[in-house]
Every structure is written in structure tokens, then in C-alpha cells.
Amino acid sequence: MTDVRFYHLQRRTLEMALPKLLEKTLERGWRAVVMAGSPERVEALNQHLWTYDPGGFLPHGSARDGFAPDQPVWLTDSDENPNGATVLMLVDGVEGARLDGFDLVCDLFDGRDDDAVAAARGRWRACKTAGHALTYWQENDRGAWEKKA
């Protein structure tokens, strides 16, 4: 059984929230795969993670960079785990077929987009049916995460 956490973004964009979640992941000594919806999105996230914090460094890579086994964070648009990650972050409404291969899955979705919310509800139901342990986090008015379910 995999721990699946749904993150309902309401105040921050994915580009604001994802780096912070990845930082927490690496602080715990975990590796992550970020699965996005397209090669273009992977490239955009790759560039963003190099520049989001001028004073910080978030080690990551993608197929363009190579050396997958050496990357603590791997960005991809494929259902893969070439860096031996224990954490999978799903963005852009993508669905991983192999959630059982990870200890933790984080599904981040835009709460300002009705279609994204409806799709996330469908993914929630599918994960519940599959027997995963589910939690639901929503941003409050201050931008902090609150556990709702």
C-alpha cells in the first residue's frame, strides 16, 4: 500500500509549490521522480528548478541532462523510475500506472481549475479503490497546508 497525498493548490502555482515540496523530500534523504504532462513541461520545470531560488540549489535532471541514476530528482513525462526514487510527484493531471513502486505519491493539482479538480477527484477514487492510504491537503488563506482528509 502506497501513501498517496493530494495537494490542492489554491494560492500558489505549481512552480511555487513544487520546489518547496522537493526540498522537503531531499531534506529527508529521499529521491523523487516528477512526472509531468509533456516533454515541453519537463523542460520548463527543469529550467525553473535551476532559477527559482538564486541563493539555493536543488539537484535535479532529466533525459536531456542524462545520468539518471545519479539524480536525486528526476523530471520526466514517462512512467519511469530511473533514479531509484521512493517518492513520485504527479503534476499536470498525469496518472502513474505503477504507484505501488513508490513509498509516497504526491498528486499536485490546480484548485482554481474546475476540470483539474474534477480529474483529481477521479484519481482519488481510483487510488481509494486500489487500496492506497490517502490524505488530502489544501492551502489555507495564508498559503500553509492544512490536512483536510
N, C-alpha and C positions, 0 to 999 in steps of 0.2 A: 504494500500500500504506500502510495506516494502522498506527501503533504503538498496540496495544491492551494496556493493563495491567490485570490483575485484582488487586484489593486484598481479601484475605481478612481481615476484621475478626474478631479473637478476644478482645481485651481491651477495646478501645474501642467505643463505639457510633458509629453513623454521625454523630450530632450532635457527637461529639468529634473524629472524624477529618476530616470534610468541610471544616470551616473551615480547618484547617491545610493541607490539600491545595490549597484555593483561594488561600490566602495565598501559597503557593509558586508557584502559577500566575501570580498577579498580579506577584510579585517578578520574574518572568522577562519581564514585559511582554506576556503573553498574555491573551487574553479567553477566557471559559468560558461554556458552557451547562450547566446542571444539569438533567437530565431526571428527574422523579420520577413516581411511580405514580398520582397523583390531584391534583386542584386543592386538596384539603384538605392534602395533604402539602406541596405547593408553599407554601401559606400558612404552615404550621408551620415549614418551613425558612426562609422569608422572615423570620418573626419571630425565629427562633433566631439567624440571622446578624446581626441588629441587637443582640443582647444577650449573645452567647456570651463576649465579652471586654469588660468595662467600660472597659478602657483602650485598646481597639483600634477600628479602623474597617475594615470590609470592604465596599466599594461594590458594591451589587447591586440588582436589581429584578426585577419580574415583571409580568405583564399588568395586574395591579391598579395598579401604580405607573406603567406606561407608559414612554415614552421609550426603547424597546428599543435603538435604535442607540447610545445614549449610555451604556448599562450595561455595565461591564466583566464582570460576572457576571449571567447571565440565568437565572432559575428558571422552569421550565415543566413541564407534563405532556404537551406536544405535541412531535412530532418536527420541530423547527424550529431555525433559527439566525438570529434577527433582529438580533443584535448583531455579526455577522461573526466569531464565535469560531473559534479554531483548536483548542480543547480541549472535549471533551464528557465530562461526568461522568454516568454512569448509576447510579441508585440504585433501591432497591425492586424490583430484578429486571426493570426495563424494558429493552426492546431497541430500539436505534435502527436504522432502516432505511437511513440514509444515513451510515454510518461513514466512507466514503471522502471525505466533505466536511470531515473534520477531520484535523489532523496527529496528534493524540493523543486516545485514548479511554480513560477510566478507569472501570472497572466495579467498584463497591464492593458487597460482599455480606457478610452476617452469617454468620460461620463457626460460630455456636452454633445455627443453624437448619438442620437436615438438608435440608429442602426447598429453602432458598436455596442451599445448597452444590450440590445436585444440579442445580438450574436453572443455576447458574454454570458447571458442567461442560458442560452443553448449549450454553451461549453460547460457551464456549471452543472446543468442537468446530466450531461454525458459523463462528466467526472464523478458525479454522485452515483450514477448507475454503475460505473466501473469500480466503485468501492473505495475511491480515494478519500483521504481526510481533507476536508475543505474548510477554508476560512476566507472571510470577505473583509477587506479593508477599504475604508472610504476616507478621503480627505475631508477634514473639517474646515470651518471658516478661517482658521489660522494656517491651514496647509499641513497640519500634523495628521498622521494616520490614526484612525480610530477603528478598532475591531468591531464590526457590526454583526458578524455571524461566524 
